[in-house]
Amino acid sequence: MLDLNPYPFRWAGSGAANQALLKAGVMDDTEDFSKLDDPEFIAERRRVRALVERTPTDEQSPELLRQYQAIDAEFLRRAGLAWAAAQ
């Protein structure tokens, strides 16, 4: 059976790598992605997605996954607006 869950990542404990990024200020899970222009937004989405894909599942922090989910929600919002405008 095909898994259609858009967030297939297991919620794990705090990964050391992810915590280090949060503490260093590289990541901020409270960032308002709607304020980024399209090129900045796509670059940030690509960066966070790469972090999620490179981090072992058992080391993915809830903060990283929340940030990825927030970016994904903003991506879907922007796609919906673009689609509606094209109709």
N, C-alpha and C positions, 0 to 999 in steps of 0.2 A: 504494500500500500504506500502511496506517495504521501510524504509528510508535507502538508501545506502550511505549517506553522511558520509565520514570517520571522519569528524569533526562536530559532532552534537551539539556542545556546542554553546550557544548563546554568542556573544561578549557583555560583560557587562562592566560597569564602573569599576573603580579601587576598588577591594575588599580589605578591611583593612588587612585581614590575609595575602593575597598575597603580598601586599605592604610591610608589616612587614618582610616577608621572603626575599624580594628583598633587602631591606635596611640592613638587617642583614648579607647579603652576602651568605645566604643559597642557593639562586637561582641566576642564571646569564643567562639571555636569549641570551647572545652573545656567550655562551660557544660553542666550536667546538666539537661536539659529535663524529666526525669521528676520533678524537685522542684517544678516550677511547678504551681499549681492550674490548672484548666481555663481560666478567663478570661485569666489571665496567659499561659498557653501559646498560646492562640489569638491573642492580641494580638502575641506575639513571632513566631509563624508568619506572621501577616499582614505584619508589618514586614519580615521577612527576605525573604519572597516578593516584596514590592514592590521591594526593593532588587535582587533578581535580575532581575525583569522590566524595571526601569528602566535597568539597567546594560547597555551594549552588550556583546555576546558576547565581543568581543576584549578587553574590559576586566574581565571577571569573574575575580576571584581564586580560586585553589583554596580559600582559607580560607572565602570566602563560600559557595561551592558545597558544601563539606564541612558547613558549618553548616546549610545548607538541607537537605541529605540527612539529617543527624542529626535535624532537626526533623520531616522527613517520616517517618522511621523511628519516631519517638516517636508521631506522629499515628496511624500504622498500628497500633502496639502498643495505644494507647488505644482505637482503634476496634474492634480484635479483642477486647479485654477487655469492652467494652460489648456487643458482639454476642454473645459467649459467655454473658454474664450474662443476656441477654434470651431465650436459648434454653431 
